[in-house]
Amino acid sequence: MKLTPRHISTLVRLAIAGYAVTLLASPVLAETRFEYADVIESTPVYRTVEVTVPREECWNEEVVSQRRARPESRTPALLGTIIGGALGNAVGHGKSNKRVGTVVGAVLGHSIGRDIVAANSHGGVTEYETVRQCETIYDYHEEERLIGYQVRYRYNNEDYSVRMDNDPGQQVRVRVDVQPVF
């Protein structure tokens, strides 16, 4: 039988699969254990951060407010109508002239009475009121924050360096993996 490239490819795949099955079926040859290494140096690592602190600032402020005046009295207009009507009646001669004088006097008296009311009315009352105003002010400052420790340690006469969250003290625990080389 002649070996073709297809046959060779199939044989290689079978050999690789057989080797993988042998590795998976064999007992684990690696060993993991924990030991302690001496810490040579532990240096705190800081980062500068910007901190925002809100605070409330308040003050009293005088504010102008308008209040509507009491409703206007209709008395001056009514009095003007009555007085104007009486004067118009007194001035007129004859019955029809007295009627016309009464009506004209009443209209003029009413108009004068309304003008008096309007001249004395200010439309509203101006008052001053003290109001408390507040706003939030933000103060910014920078501060140094501890973010970890840069630790140098010696294991098996070799130096290593690692970043840690906490200061380990005089020794650091290390994991040692031992695996055979094939």
Rosetta constraint file for C-alpha pairs under 8 A:
AtomPair CA 3 CA 7 HARMONIC 5.78 0.50
AtomPair CA 3 CA 8 HARMONIC 6.63 0.50
AtomPair CA 4 CA 8 HARMONIC 6.36 0.50
AtomPair CA 5 CA 9 HARMONIC 6.12 0.50
AtomPair CA 6 CA 10 HARMONIC 6.30 0.50
AtomPair CA 7 CA 11 HARMONIC 6.21 0.50
AtomPair CA 8 CA 12 HARMONIC 6.19 0.50
AtomPair CA 9 CA 13 HARMONIC 6.31 0.50
AtomPair CA 10 CA 14 HARMONIC 6.26 0.50
AtomPair CA 11 CA 15 HARMONIC 6.17 0.50
AtomPair CA 12 CA 16 HARMONIC 6.26 0.50
AtomPair CA 13 CA 17 HARMONIC 6.17 0.50
AtomPair CA 14 CA 18 HARMONIC 6.08 0.50
AtomPair CA 15 CA 19 HARMONIC 6.22 0.50
AtomPair CA 16 CA 20 HARMONIC 6.23 0.50
AtomPair CA 17 CA 21 HARMONIC 6.22 0.50
AtomPair CA 18 CA 22 HARMONIC 6.22 0.50
AtomPair CA 19 CA 23 HARMONIC 6.31 0.50
AtomPair CA 20 CA 24 HARMONIC 6.21 0.50
AtomPair CA 21 CA 25 HARMONIC 5.99 0.50
AtomPair CA 22 CA 26 HARMONIC 6.13 0.50
AtomPair CA 29 CA 179 HARMONIC 6.43 0.50
AtomPair CA 29 CA 180 HARMONIC 6.91 0.50
AtomPair CA 30 CA 177 HARMONIC 6.95 0.50
AtomPair CA 30 CA 178 HARMONIC 5.56 0.50
AtomPair CA 30 CA 179 HARMONIC 4.42 0.50
AtomPair CA 30 CA 180 HARMONIC 6.95 0.50
AtomPair CA 31 CA 177 HARMONIC 5.74 0.50
AtomPair CA 31 CA 178 HARMONIC 5.06 0.50
AtomPair CA 31 CA 179 HARMONIC 6.49 0.50
AtomPair CA 32 CA 175 HARMONIC 6.93 0.50
AtomPair CA 32 CA 176 HARMONIC 5.66 0.50
AtomPair CA 32 CA 177 HARMONIC 4.49 0.50
AtomPair CA 32 CA 178 HARMONIC 6.31 0.50
AtomPair CA 33 CA 175 HARMONIC 5.87 0.50
AtomPair CA 33 CA 176 HARMONIC 5.30 0.50
AtomPair CA 33 CA 177 HARMONIC 6.61 0.50
AtomPair CA 34 CA 173 HARMONIC 6.73 0.50
AtomPair CA 34 CA 174 HARMONIC 5.64 0.50
AtomPair CA 34 CA 175 HARMONIC 4.51 0.50
AtomPair CA 34 CA 176 HARMONIC 5.84 0.50
AtomPair CA 35 CA 173 HARMONIC 5.79 0.50
AtomPair CA 35 CA 174 HARMONIC 5.44 0.50
AtomPair CA 35 CA 175 HARMONIC 6.47 0.50
AtomPair CA 35 CA 176 HARMONIC 7.16 0.50
AtomPair CA 36 CA 155 HARMONIC 7.96 0.50
AtomPair CA 36 CA 171 HARMONIC 6.14 0.50
AtomPair CA 36 CA 172 HARMONIC 5.56 0.50
AtomPair CA 36 CA 173 HARMONIC 4.52 0.50
AtomPair CA 36 CA 174 HARMONIC 5.81 0.50
AtomPair CA 37 CA 153 HARMONIC 6.35 0.50
AtomPair CA 37 CA 154 HARMONIC 5.79 0.50
AtomPair CA 37 CA 155 HARMONIC 5.10 0.50
AtomPair CA 37 CA 171 HARMONIC 5.51 0.50
AtomPair CA 37 CA 172 HARMONIC 5.38 0.50
AtomPair CA 37 CA 173 HARMONIC 6.37 0.50
AtomPair CA 37 CA 174 HARMONIC 6.76 0.50
AtomPair CA 38 CA 153 HARMONIC 5.59 0.50
AtomPair CA 38 CA 154 HARMONIC 5.54 0.50
AtomPair CA 38 CA 155 HARMONIC 7.00 0.50
AtomPair CA 38 CA 170 HARMONIC 6.16 0.50
AtomPair CA 38 CA 171 HARMONIC 4.62 0.50
AtomPair CA 38 CA 172 HARMONIC 6.52 0.50
AtomPair CA 39 CA 151 HARMONIC 7.12 0.50
AtomPair CA 39 CA 152 HARMONIC 6.04 0.50
AtomPair CA 39 CA 153 HARMONIC 4.23 0.50
AtomPair CA 39 CA 154 HARMONIC 6.49 0.50
AtomPair CA 39 CA 168 HARMONIC 7.94 0.50
AtomPair CA 39 CA 169 HARMONIC 7.28 0.50
AtomPair CA 39 CA 170 HARMONIC 5.22 0.50
AtomPair CA 39 CA 171 HARMONIC 5.09 0.50
AtomPair CA 39 CA 172 HARMONIC 6.44 0.50
AtomPair CA 40 CA 151 HARMONIC 7.68 0.50
AtomPair CA 40 CA 152 HARMONIC 5.45 0.50
AtomPair CA 40 CA 153 HARMONIC 5.03 0.50
AtomPair CA 40 CA 154 HARMONIC 6.74 0.50
AtomPair CA 40 CA 170 HARMONIC 7.95 0.50
AtomPair CA 41 CA 151 HARMONIC 5.76 0.50
AtomPair CA 41 CA 152 HARMONIC 5.11 0.50
AtomPair CA 41 CA 153 HARMONIC 6.91 0.50
AtomPair CA 42 CA 149 HARMONIC 6.14 0.50
AtomPair CA 42 CA 150 HARMONIC 5.75 0.50
AtomPair CA 42 CA 151 HARMONIC 4.44 0.50
AtomPair CA 42 CA 152 HARMONIC 6.41 0.50
AtomPair CA 42 CA 167 HARMONIC 6.70 0.50
AtomPair CA 42 CA 168 HARMONIC 7.89 0.50
AtomPair CA 43 CA 149 HARMONIC 5.34 0.50
AtomPair CA 43 CA 150 HARMONIC 5.16 0.50
AtomPair CA 43 CA 151 HARMONIC 6.43 0.50
AtomPair CA 44 CA 146 HARMONIC 6.92 0.50
AtomPair CA 44 CA 147 HARMONIC 7.85 0.50
AtomPair CA 44 CA 148 HARMONIC 6.02 0.50
AtomPair CA 44 CA 149 HARMONIC 4.40 0.50
AtomPair CA 44 CA 150 HARMONIC 6.38 0.50
AtomPair CA 44 CA 167 HARMONIC 7.99 0.50
AtomPair CA 45 CA 146 HARMONIC 5.93 0.50
AtomPair CA 45 CA 147 HARMONIC 5.81 0.50
AtomPair CA 45 CA 148 HARMONIC 5.32 0.50
AtomPair CA 45 CA 149 HARMONIC 5.35 0.50
AtomPair CA 45 CA 150 HARMONIC 6.62 0.50
AtomPair CA 46 CA 144 HARMONIC 5.95 0.50
AtomPair CA 46 CA 145 HARMONIC 5.31 0.50
AtomPair CA 46 CA 146 HARMONIC 4.47 0.50
AtomPair CA 46 CA 147 HARMONIC 5.57 0.50
AtomPair CA 46 CA 148 HARMONIC 7.32 0.50
AtomPair CA 47 CA 144 HARMONIC 5.57 0.50
AtomPair CA 47 CA 145 HARMONIC 5.37 0.50
AtomPair CA 47 CA 146 HARMONIC 6.54 0.50
AtomPair CA 47 CA 147 HARMONIC 6.63 0.50
AtomPair CA 48 CA 142 HARMONIC 6.46 0.50
AtomPair CA 48 CA 143 HARMONIC 5.61 0.50
AtomPair CA 48 CA 144 HARMONIC 4.54 0.50
AtomPair CA 48 CA 145 HARMONIC 6.30 0.50
AtomPair CA 49 CA 142 HARMONIC 5.54 0.50
AtomPair CA 49 CA 143 HARMONIC 5.64 0.50
AtomPair CA 49 CA 144 HARMONIC 6.35 0.50
AtomPair CA 49 CA 145 HARMONIC 7.00 0.50
AtomPair CA 50 CA 140 HARMONIC 6.76 0.50
AtomPair CA 50 CA 141 HARMONIC 5.73 0.50
AtomPair CA 50 CA 142 HARMONIC 4.42 0.50
AtomPair CA 50 CA 143 HARMONIC 6.56 0.50
AtomPair CA 51 CA 140 HARMONIC 5.72 0.50
AtomPair CA 51 CA 141 HARMONIC 5.47 0.50
AtomPair CA 51 CA 142 HARMONIC 5.88 0.50
AtomPair CA 51 CA 143 HARMONIC 7.14 0.50
AtomPair CA 52 CA 138 HARMONIC 6.39 0.50
AtomPair CA 52 CA 139 HARMONIC 5.82 0.50
AtomPair CA 52 CA 140 HARMONIC 4.76 0.50
AtomPair CA 52 CA 141 HARMONIC 6.85 0.50
AtomPair CA 53 CA 138 HARMONIC 5.67 0.50
AtomPair CA 53 CA 139 HARMONIC 5.20 0.50
AtomPair CA 53 CA 140 HARMONIC 6.38 0.50
AtomPair CA 54 CA 136 HARMONIC 6.48 0.50
AtomPair CA 54 CA 137 HARMONIC 5.78 0.50
AtomPair CA 54 CA 138 HARMONIC 4.46 0.50
AtomPair CA 54 CA 139 HARMONIC 6.26 0.50
AtomPair CA 55 CA 136 HARMONIC 5.69 0.50
AtomPair CA 55 CA 137 HARMONIC 5.37 0.50
AtomPair CA 55 CA 138 HARMONIC 6.28 0.50
AtomPair CA 55 CA 139 HARMONIC 7.62 0.50
AtomPair CA 56 CA 134 HARMONIC 6.66 0.50
AtomPair CA 56 CA 135 HARMONIC 5.75 0.50
AtomPair CA 56 CA 136 HARMONIC 4.54 0.50
AtomPair CA 56 CA 137 HARMONIC 6.02 0.50
AtomPair CA 57 CA 134 HARMONIC 5.62 0.50
AtomPair CA 57 CA 135 HARMONIC 5.58 0.50
AtomPair CA 57 CA 136 HARMONIC 6.24 0.50
AtomPair CA 57 CA 137 HARMONIC 6.72 0.50
AtomPair CA 58 CA 132 HARMONIC 6.94 0.50
AtomPair CA 58 CA 133 HARMONIC 5.61 0.50
AtomPair CA 58 CA 134 HARMONIC 4.14 0.50
AtomPair CA 58 CA 135 HARMONIC 6.53 0.50
AtomPair CA 59 CA 132 HARMONIC 5.85 0.50
AtomPair CA 59 CA 133 HARMONIC 5.53 0.50
AtomPair CA 59 CA 134 HARMONIC 6.52 0.50
AtomPair CA 60 CA 130 HARMONIC 6.33 0.50
AtomPair CA 60 CA 131 HARMONIC 5.67 0.50
AtomPair CA 60 CA 132 HARMONIC 4.53 0.50
AtomPair CA 60 CA 133 HARMONIC 6.10 0.50
AtomPair CA 61 CA 130 HARMONIC 5.55 0.50
AtomPair CA 61 CA 131 HARMONIC 5.32 0.50
AtomPair CA 61 CA 132 HARMONIC 6.26 0.50
AtomPair CA 61 CA 133 HARMONIC 6.86 0.50
AtomPair CA 62 CA 128 HARMONIC 6.26 0.50
AtomPair CA 62 CA 129 HARMONIC 5.52 0.50
AtomPair CA 62 CA 130 HARMONIC 4.49 0.50
AtomPair CA 62 CA 131 HARMONIC 6.20 0.50
AtomPair CA 63 CA 128 HARMONIC 5.64 0.50
AtomPair CA 63 CA 129 HARMONIC 5.28 0.50
AtomPair CA 63 CA 130 HARMONIC 6.22 0.50
AtomPair CA 63 CA 131 HARMONIC 6.79 0.50
AtomPair CA 64 CA 126 HARMONIC 6.87 0.50
AtomPair CA 64 CA 127 HARMONIC 5.87 0.50
AtomPair CA 64 CA 128 HARMONIC 4.73 0.50
AtomPair CA 64 CA 129 HARMONIC 6.43 0.50
AtomPair CA 65 CA 126 HARMONIC 5.95 0.50
AtomPair CA 65 CA 127 HARMONIC 5.30 0.50
AtomPair CA 65 CA 128 HARMONIC 6.13 0.50
AtomPair CA 65 CA 129 HARMONIC 7.10 0.50
AtomPair CA 66 CA 124 HARMONIC 6.22 0.50
AtomPair CA 66 CA 125 HARMONIC 5.64 0.50
AtomPair CA 66 CA 126 HARMONIC 4.76 0.50
AtomPair CA 66 CA 127 HARMONIC 6.21 0.50
AtomPair CA 67 CA 124 HARMONIC 5.32 0.50
AtomPair CA 67 CA 125 HARMONIC 4.99 0.50
AtomPair CA 67 CA 126 HARMONIC 6.38 0.50
AtomPair CA 67 CA 127 HARMONIC 7.32 0.50
AtomPair CA 68 CA 123 HARMONIC 6.42 0.50
AtomPair CA 68 CA 124 HARMONIC 4.07 0.50
AtomPair CA 68 CA 125 HARMONIC 6.05 0.50
AtomPair CA 69 CA 122 HARMONIC 7.63 0.50
AtomPair CA 69 CA 123 HARMONIC 6.05 0.50
AtomPair CA 69 CA 124 HARMONIC 4.38 0.50
AtomPair CA 69 CA 125 HARMONIC 5.93 0.50
AtomPair CA 72 CA 117 HARMONIC 7.35 0.50
AtomPair CA 72 CA 121 HARMONIC 7.57 0.50
AtomPair CA 73 CA 117 HARMONIC 7.61 0.50
AtomPair CA 74 CA 78 HARMONIC 6.29 0.50
AtomPair CA 75 CA 79 HARMONIC 5.98 0.50
AtomPair CA 76 CA 80 HARMONIC 5.95 0.50
AtomPair CA 76 CA 113 HARMONIC 4.82 0.50
AtomPair CA 76 CA 114 HARMONIC 6.86 0.50
AtomPair CA 76 CA 116 HARMONIC 7.26 0.50
AtomPair CA 76 CA 117 HARMONIC 6.73 0.50
AtomPair CA 77 CA 81 HARMONIC 6.18 0.50
AtomPair CA 77 CA 109 HARMONIC 7.30 0.50
AtomPair CA 77 CA 110 HARMONIC 4.86 0.50
AtomPair CA 77 CA 111 HARMONIC 7.10 0.50
AtomPair CA 77 CA 112 HARMONIC 7.29 0.50
AtomPair CA 77 CA 113 HARMONIC 3.98 0.50
AtomPair CA 77 CA 114 HARMONIC 5.14 0.50
AtomPair CA 77 CA 117 HARMONIC 7.66 0.50
AtomPair CA 78 CA 82 HARMONIC 6.29 0.50
AtomPair CA 78 CA 110 HARMONIC 6.48 0.50
AtomPair CA 78 CA 113 HARMONIC 7.28 0.50
AtomPair CA 79 CA 83 HARMONIC 5.98 0.50
AtomPair CA 79 CA 109 HARMONIC 7.73 0.50
AtomPair CA 79 CA 110 HARMONIC 7.62 0.50
AtomPair CA 79 CA 113 HARMONIC 7.15 0.50
AtomPair CA 80 CA 84 HARMONIC 5.72 0.50
AtomPair CA 80 CA 106 HARMONIC 7.13 0.50
AtomPair CA 80 CA 108 HARMONIC 7.81 0.50
AtomPair CA 80 CA 109 HARMONIC 4.02 0.50
AtomPair CA 80 CA 110 HARMONIC 4.80 0.50
AtomPair CA 80 CA 111 HARMONIC 7.55 0.50
AtomPair CA 80 CA 112 HARMONIC 6.49 0.50
AtomPair CA 80 CA 113 HARMONIC 4.92 0.50
AtomPair CA 81 CA 85 HARMONIC 5.91 0.50
AtomPair CA 81 CA 105 HARMONIC 7.30 0.50
AtomPair CA 81 CA 106 HARMONIC 4.28 0.50
AtomPair CA 81 CA 107 HARMONIC 6.38 0.50
AtomPair CA 81 CA 108 HARMONIC 7.34 0.50
AtomPair CA 81 CA 109 HARMONIC 4.53 0.50
AtomPair CA 81 CA 110 HARMONIC 4.32 0.50
AtomPair CA 81 CA 113 HARMONIC 7.57 0.50
AtomPair CA 82 CA 86 HARMONIC 6.14 0.50
AtomPair CA 82 CA 106 HARMONIC 6.23 0.50
AtomPair CA 82 CA 109 HARMONIC 7.26 0.50
AtomPair CA 83 CA 87 HARMONIC 6.14 0.50
AtomPair CA 83 CA 105 HARMONIC 7.76 0.50
AtomPair CA 83 CA 106 HARMONIC 7.19 0.50
AtomPair CA 83 CA 109 HARMONIC 6.51 0.50
AtomPair CA 84 CA 88 HARMONIC 6.03 0.50
AtomPair CA 84 CA 102 HARMONIC 7.23 0.50
AtomPair CA 84 CA 104 HARMONIC 7.78 0.50
AtomPair CA 84 CA 105 HARMONIC 4.06 0.50
AtomPair CA 84 CA 106 HARMONIC 4.47 0.50
AtomPair CA 84 CA 107 HARMONIC 7.27 0.50
AtomPair CA 84 CA 108 HARMONIC 6.38 0.50
AtomPair CA 84 CA 109 HARMONIC 4.31 0.50
AtomPair CA 84 CA 110 HARMONIC 7.38 0.50
AtomPair CA 85 CA 89 HARMONIC 6.07 0.50
AtomPair CA 85 CA 101 HARMONIC 7.23 0.50
AtomPair CA 85 CA 102 HARMONIC 4.28 0.50
AtomPair CA 85 CA 103 HARMONIC 6.18 0.50
AtomPair CA 85 CA 104 HARMONIC 7.22 0.50
AtomPair CA 85 CA 105 HARMONIC 4.50 0.50
AtomPair CA 85 CA 106 HARMONIC 4.01 0.50
AtomPair CA 85 CA 107 HARMONIC 7.75 0.50
AtomPair CA 85 CA 109 HARMONIC 7.22 0.50
AtomPair CA 86 CA 90 HARMONIC 6.17 0.50
AtomPair CA 86 CA 102 HARMONIC 6.38 0.50
AtomPair CA 86 CA 105 HARMONIC 7.26 0.50
AtomPair CA 86 CA 106 HARMONIC 7.72 0.50
AtomPair CA 87 CA 91 HARMONIC 6.14 0.50
AtomPair CA 87 CA 101 HARMONIC 7.82 0.50
AtomPair CA 87 CA 102 HARMONIC 7.18 0.50
AtomPair CA 87 CA 105 HARMONIC 6.34 0.50
AtomPair CA 88 CA 92 HARMONIC 6.23 0.50
AtomPair CA 88 CA 98 HARMONIC 6.84 0.50
AtomPair CA 88 CA 100 HARMONIC 7.72 0.50
AtomPair CA 88 CA 101 HARMONIC 4.02 0.50
AtomPair CA 88 CA 102 HARMONIC 4.36 0.50
AtomPair CA 88 CA 103 HARMONIC 7.29 0.50
AtomPair CA 88 CA 104 HARMONIC 6.65 0.50
AtomPair CA 88 CA 105 HARMONIC 4.51 0.50
AtomPair CA 88 CA 106 HARMONIC 7.38 0.50
AtomPair CA 89 CA 98 HARMONIC 4.70 0.50
AtomPair CA 89 CA 99 HARMONIC 6.66 0.50
AtomPair CA 89 CA 100 HARMONIC 7.96 0.50
AtomPair CA 89 CA 101 HARMONIC 5.27 0.50
AtomPair CA 89 CA 102 HARMONIC 4.51 0.50
AtomPair CA 89 CA 105 HARMONIC 7.62 0.50
AtomPair CA 90 CA 98 HARMONIC 7.18 0.50
AtomPair CA 90 CA 101 HARMONIC 7.97 0.50
AtomPair CA 91 CA 98 HARMONIC 7.30 0.50
AtomPair CA 91 CA 101 HARMONIC 6.92 0.50
AtomPair CA 92 CA 97 HARMONIC 4.98 0.50
AtomPair CA 92 CA 98 HARMONIC 4.35 0.50
AtomPair CA 92 CA 99 HARMONIC 7.81 0.50
AtomPair CA 92 CA 100 HARMONIC 7.74 0.50
AtomPair CA 92 CA 101 HARMONIC 5.54 0.50
AtomPair CA 92 CA 102 HARMONIC 7.98 0.50
AtomPair CA 93 CA 97 HARMONIC 5.53 0.50
AtomPair CA 93 CA 98 HARMONIC 5.97 0.50
AtomPair CA 94 CA 98 HARMONIC 5.97 0.50
AtomPair CA 95 CA 99 HARMONIC 6.43 0.50
AtomPair CA 96 CA 100 HARMONIC 6.26 0.50
AtomPair CA 97 CA 101 HARMONIC 5.89 0.50
AtomPair CA 98 CA 102 HARMONIC 5.89 0.50
AtomPair CA 99 CA 103 HARMONIC 6.25 0.50
AtomPair CA 100 CA 104 HARMONIC 6.05 0.50
AtomPair CA 101 CA 105 HARMONIC 5.72 0.50
AtomPair CA 102 CA 106 HARMONIC 5.95 0.50
AtomPair CA 103 CA 107 HARMONIC 6.20 0.50
AtomPair CA 104 CA 108 HARMONIC 6.15 0.50
AtomPair CA 105 CA 109 HARMONIC 5.85 0.50
AtomPair CA 106 CA 110 HARMONIC 5.97 0.50
AtomPair CA 107 CA 111 HARMONIC 6.22 0.50
AtomPair CA 108 CA 112 HARMONIC 6.18 0.50
AtomPair CA 109 CA 113 HARMONIC 6.09 0.50
AtomPair CA 110 CA 114 HARMONIC 6.27 0.50
AtomPair CA 111 CA 115 HARMONIC 6.26 0.50
AtomPair CA 112 CA 116 HARMONIC 6.32 0.50
AtomPair CA 113 CA 117 HARMONIC 6.41 0.50
AtomPair CA 114 CA 118 HARMONIC 6.15 0.50
AtomPair CA 115 CA 119 HARMONIC 6.07 0.50
AtomPair CA 116 CA 120 HARMONIC 6.33 0.50
AtomPair CA 117 CA 121 HARMONIC 6.12 0.50
AtomPair CA 118 CA 122 HARMONIC 7.94 0.50
AtomPair CA 147 CA 165 HARMONIC 7.00 0.50
AtomPair CA 148 CA 163 HARMONIC 6.74 0.50
AtomPair CA 148 CA 164 HARMONIC 5.62 0.50
AtomPair CA 148 CA 165 HARMONIC 4.41 0.50
AtomPair CA 148 CA 166 HARMONIC 6.11 0.50
AtomPair CA 148 CA 167 HARMONIC 7.80 0.50
AtomPair CA 149 CA 163 HARMONIC 5.64 0.50
AtomPair CA 149 CA 164 HARMONIC 5.21 0.50
AtomPair CA 149 CA 165 HARMONIC 6.16 0.50
AtomPair CA 149 CA 166 HARMONIC 6.33 0.50
AtomPair CA 149 CA 167 HARMONIC 6.11 0.50
AtomPair CA 150 CA 161 HARMONIC 7.07 0.50
AtomPair CA 150 CA 162 HARMONIC 5.96 0.50
AtomPair CA 150 CA 163 HARMONIC 4.58 0.50
AtomPair CA 150 CA 164 HARMONIC 6.42 0.50
AtomPair CA 151 CA 161 HARMONIC 5.57 0.50
AtomPair CA 151 CA 162 HARMONIC 5.37 0.50
AtomPair CA 151 CA 163 HARMONIC 6.04 0.50
AtomPair CA 151 CA 164 HARMONIC 6.93 0.50
AtomPair CA 151 CA 167 HARMONIC 7.93 0.50
AtomPair CA 152 CA 159 HARMONIC 6.83 0.50
AtomPair CA 152 CA 160 HARMONIC 5.64 0.50
AtomPair CA 152 CA 161 HARMONIC 4.37 0.50
AtomPair CA 152 CA 162 HARMONIC 6.60 0.50
AtomPair CA 153 CA 159 HARMONIC 5.68 0.50
AtomPair CA 153 CA 160 HARMONIC 5.39 0.50
AtomPair CA 153 CA 161 HARMONIC 6.35 0.50
AtomPair CA 153 CA 171 HARMONIC 7.98 0.50
AtomPair CA 153 CA 172 HARMONIC 7.51 0.50
AtomPair CA 154 CA 158 HARMONIC 5.42 0.50
AtomPair CA 154 CA 159 HARMONIC 4.43 0.50
AtomPair CA 154 CA 160 HARMONIC 6.18 0.50
AtomPair CA 155 CA 159 HARMONIC 6.51 0.50
AtomPair CA 155 CA 160 HARMONIC 7.62 0.50
AtomPair CA 168 CA 172 HARMONIC 5.79 0.50
